[in-house]
Amino acid sequence: MQLVSHQPFTSRQDAIENEKDIVSTRRIVDKELERKTVRQTDVGKKLTQQVIDLQQLLRAYKSGEIVEDLLSDK
């Protein structure tokens, strides 16, 4: 893979007056970096734990371990 970065271009007039050209830097990368998925990040780990917690809460509700409090003020 090849990565290219370009220096900023000010203006055509400046390039003509100062005899500037667009400067580019090329870098060859032999090995592609392995992309991380959201699951592999700290945020992803927190989201996964939240899903597990919600699944446990749903199971407890469905099994009757916890009941909905219909009398509480919302």
N, CA, C and O of each residue as an XYZ file, in Angstrom:
296
protein
N       0.849     -1.163      0.000
C       0.000      0.000      0.000
C       0.900      1.231      0.000
O       1.996      1.224      0.560
N       0.419      2.261     -0.627
C       1.186      3.497     -0.738
C       0.373      4.642     -0.130
O      -0.793      4.838     -0.470
N       1.007      5.393      0.775
C       0.369      6.560      1.380
C       1.025      7.813      0.825
O       2.250      7.883      0.723
N       0.218      8.798      0.469
C       0.747     10.038     -0.100
C       0.171     11.210      0.683
O      -1.031     11.267      0.942
N       1.048     12.151      1.059
C       0.580     13.386      1.694
C       1.072     14.560      0.867
O       2.175     14.532      0.321
N       0.249     15.587      0.781
C       0.577     16.765     -0.016
C       0.718     17.977      0.894
O      -0.033     18.136      1.857
N       1.690     18.832      0.578
C       1.855     20.083      1.311
C       0.752     21.044      0.869
O       0.264     20.953     -0.257
N       0.360     21.959      1.748
C      -0.710     22.887      1.376
C      -0.331     23.767      0.187
O       0.823     24.168      0.037
N      -1.310     24.054     -0.643
C      -1.113     24.902     -1.816
C      -1.734     26.252     -1.496
O      -2.932     26.342     -1.229
N      -0.916     27.306     -1.524
C      -1.416     28.633     -1.145
C      -2.234     29.260     -2.266
O      -3.435     29.486     -2.113
N      -1.584     29.541     -3.393
C      -2.317     30.127     -4.517
C      -1.521     29.937     -5.801
O      -0.319     29.675     -5.765
N      -2.193     30.069     -6.916
C      -1.532     29.949     -8.213
C      -0.513     31.082     -8.384
O       0.598     30.864     -8.866
N      -0.907     32.283     -7.983
C      -0.024     33.450     -8.105
C       1.257     33.244     -7.294
O       2.352     33.521     -7.784
N       1.126     32.759     -6.059
C       2.294     32.513     -5.202
C       3.194     31.447     -5.819
O       4.418     31.572     -5.782
N       2.603     30.416     -6.378
C       3.390     29.348     -6.994
C       4.180     29.870     -8.190
O       5.329     29.474     -8.389
N       3.588     30.748     -8.980
C       4.274     31.305    -10.155
C       5.381     32.262     -9.728
O       6.501     32.180    -10.233
N       5.073     33.170     -8.799
C       6.056     34.165     -8.374
C       7.260     33.537     -7.672
O       8.394     33.963     -7.891
N       7.025     32.542     -6.840
C       8.105     31.934     -6.057
C       8.607     30.622     -6.649
O       9.426     29.930     -6.045
N       8.107     30.289     -7.837
C       8.491     29.056     -8.529
C       8.354     27.837     -7.618
O       9.254     27.002     -7.524
N       7.210     27.762     -6.956
C       6.930     26.638     -6.062
C       6.164     25.573     -6.830
O       5.446     25.859     -7.789
N       6.334     24.360     -6.388
C       5.591     23.257     -6.966
C       4.896     22.528     -5.821
O       5.247     22.716     -4.657
N       3.937     21.720     -6.145
C       3.265     20.935     -5.114
C       4.236     19.864     -4.632
O       4.766     19.084     -5.423
N       4.458     19.841     -3.324
C       5.379     18.872     -2.737
C       4.560     17.724     -2.170
O       3.664     17.927     -1.351
N       4.877     16.523     -2.616
C       4.183     15.329     -2.138
C       5.185     14.390     -1.497
O       6.323     14.266     -1.951
N       4.751     13.739     -0.448
C       5.576     12.741      0.218
C       4.891     11.396      0.047
O       3.711     11.241      0.363
N       5.640     10.430     -0.454
C       5.085      9.086     -0.646
C       5.737      8.132      0.338
O       6.941      8.192      0.588
N       4.924      7.259      0.885
C       5.438      6.275      1.829
C       4.832      4.922      1.472
O       3.616      4.785      1.338
N       5.685      3.949      1.324
C       5.236      2.592      1.013
C       5.063      1.843      2.331
O       5.962      1.827      3.172
N       3.912      1.231      2.494
C       3.632      0.457      3.693
C       3.537     -1.002      3.267
O       2.688     -1.373      2.457
N       4.416     -1.816      3.822
C       4.440     -3.230      3.443
C       3.260     -3.998      4.020
O       2.611     -4.777      3.322
N       2.995     -3.777      5.274
C       1.967     -4.564      5.942
C       0.778     -3.669      6.264
O       0.934     -2.610      6.872
N      -0.389     -4.094      5.859
C      -1.589     -3.337      6.182
C      -1.919     -3.550      7.649
O      -1.827     -4.663      8.167
N      -2.301     -2.473      8.303
C      -2.677     -2.574      9.702
C      -4.019     -3.269      9.819
O      -4.925     -3.054      9.013
N      -4.128     -4.100     10.832
C      -5.386     -4.801     11.057
C      -6.367     -3.839     11.716
O      -6.070     -3.246     12.753
N      -7.517     -3.693     11.116
C      -8.515     -2.769     11.652
C      -9.152     -3.348     12.903
O      -9.374     -4.554     13.012
N      -9.438     -2.462     13.839
C     -10.132     -2.878     15.052
C     -11.629     -2.713     14.837
O     -12.081     -1.785     14.166
N     -12.370     -3.613     15.408
C     -13.815     -3.469     15.398
C     -14.221     -2.718     16.660
O     -13.429     -2.595     17.594
N     -15.438     -2.222     16.690
C     -15.913     -1.499     17.869
C     -15.819     -2.398     19.095
O     -15.478     -1.937     20.184
N     -16.119     -3.673     18.920
C     -16.089     -4.625     20.031
C     -14.717     -4.689     20.698
O     -14.629     -4.982     21.890
N     -13.658     -4.424     19.959
C     -12.299     -4.523     20.488
C     -11.849     -3.261     21.222
O     -10.759     -3.246     21.795
N     -12.654     -2.216     21.219
C     -12.282     -0.967     21.882
C     -12.876     -0.924     23.287
O     -13.718     -1.751     23.636
N     -12.436      0.039     24.090
C     -12.983      0.200     25.439
C     -14.479      0.493     25.390
O     -15.245     -0.036     26.196
N     -14.890      1.327     24.454
C     -16.317      1.643     24.304
C     -17.091      0.379     23.945
O     -18.175      0.139     24.476
N     -16.538     -0.422     23.049
C     -17.194     -1.658     22.650
C     -17.352     -2.626     23.807
O     -18.372     -3.305     23.918
N     -16.342     -2.694     24.670
C     -16.418     -3.579     25.845
C     -17.514     -3.104     26.796
O     -18.234     -3.917     27.377
N     -17.638     -1.781     26.955
C     -18.702     -1.243     27.812
C     -20.077     -1.538     27.214
O     -21.008     -1.900     27.934
N     -20.199     -1.382     25.900
C     -21.477     -1.664     25.239
C     -21.844     -3.139     25.364
O     -23.006     -3.476     25.592
N     -20.857     -4.012     25.217
C     -21.099     -5.450     25.353
C     -21.595     -5.769     26.758
O     -22.521     -6.562     26.928
N     -20.976     -5.149     27.767
C     -21.403     -5.380     29.146
C     -22.815     -4.861     29.377
O     -23.591     -5.484     30.101
N     -23.155     -3.732     28.773
C     -24.514     -3.197     28.905
C     -25.539     -4.146     28.287
O     -26.627     -4.329     28.833
N     -25.195     -4.746     27.159
C     -26.094     -5.712     26.514
C     -26.302     -6.911     27.430
O     -27.429     -7.378     27.597
N     -25.225     -7.407     28.023
C     -25.326     -8.552     28.939
C     -26.210     -8.195     30.131
O     -27.073     -8.979     30.525
N     -25.995     -7.004     30.708
C     -26.796     -6.563     31.853
C     -28.275     -6.471     31.491
O     -29.133     -6.903     32.261
N     -28.575     -5.912     30.323
C     -29.970     -5.781     29.898
C     -30.611     -7.144     29.633
O     -31.788     -7.346     29.929
N     -29.836     -8.079     29.074
C     -30.366     -9.424     28.847
C     -30.688    -10.106     30.176
O     -31.705    -10.788     30.295
N     -29.822     -9.922     31.173
C     -30.070    -10.504     32.497
C     -31.301     -9.870     33.140
O     -32.101    -10.561     33.772
N     -31.451     -8.566     32.980
C     -32.614     -7.866     33.521
C     -33.896     -8.370     32.864
O     -34.899     -8.582     33.545
N     -33.871     -8.560     31.555
C     -35.040     -9.065     30.837
C     -35.398    -10.479     31.293
O     -36.572    -10.792     31.492
N     -34.377    -11.335     31.458
C     -34.637    -12.704     31.936
C     -35.259    -12.684     33.338
O     -36.185    -13.443     33.624
N     -34.741    -11.813     34.205
C     -35.273    -11.721     35.566
C     -36.716    -11.234     35.545
O     -37.543    -11.716     36.319
N     -37.024    -10.296     34.676
C     -38.386     -9.780     34.558
C     -39.330    -10.864     34.039
O     -40.429    -11.048     34.561
N     -38.880    -11.584     32.995
C     -39.730    -12.625     32.405
C     -39.960    -13.786     33.365
O     -41.023    -14.407     33.342
N     -38.975    -14.084     34.208
C     -39.112    -15.211     35.137
C     -39.878    -14.820     36.400
O     -40.221    -15.689     37.201
N     -40.148    -13.535     36.588
C     -40.899    -13.084     37.752
C     -40.025    -12.717     38.936
O     -40.547    -12.368     39.995
N     -38.701    -12.787     38.787
C     -37.803    -12.405     39.886
C     -37.999    -10.943     40.256
O     -37.913    -10.576     41.428
N     -38.258    -10.122     39.268
C     -38.559     -8.714     39.518
C     -39.885     -8.397     38.840
O     -40.227     -8.981     37.812
N     -40.621     -7.469     39.430
C     -41.918     -7.103     38.864
C     -41.946     -5.606     38.616
O     -41.213     -4.843     39.244
N     -42.790     -5.206     37.705
C     -42.937     -3.794     37.379
C     -43.688     -3.099     38.507
O     -44.710     -3.599     38.978
N     -43.188     -1.959     38.937
C     -43.835     -1.186     39.992
C     -44.769     -0.177     39.338
O     -44.333      0.879     38.881
N     -46.053     -0.507     39.295
C     -47.029      0.345     38.625
C     -47.474      1.524     39.486
O     -48.102      2.453     38.979
N     -47.157      1.498     40.780
C     -47.624      2.539     41.681
C     -46.627      3.678     41.853
O     -46.972      4.711     42.427
N     -45.423      3.514     41.379
C     -44.408      4.558     41.580
C     -44.702      5.757     40.699
O     -45.253      5.623     39.606
N     -44.324      6.949     41.193
C     -44.477      8.175     40.405
C     -43.410      8.212     39.335
O     -42.251      7.883     39.588
N     -43.797      8.609     38.155
C     -42.831      8.654     37.054
C     -42.414     10.049     36.774
O     -41.603     10.284     35.878
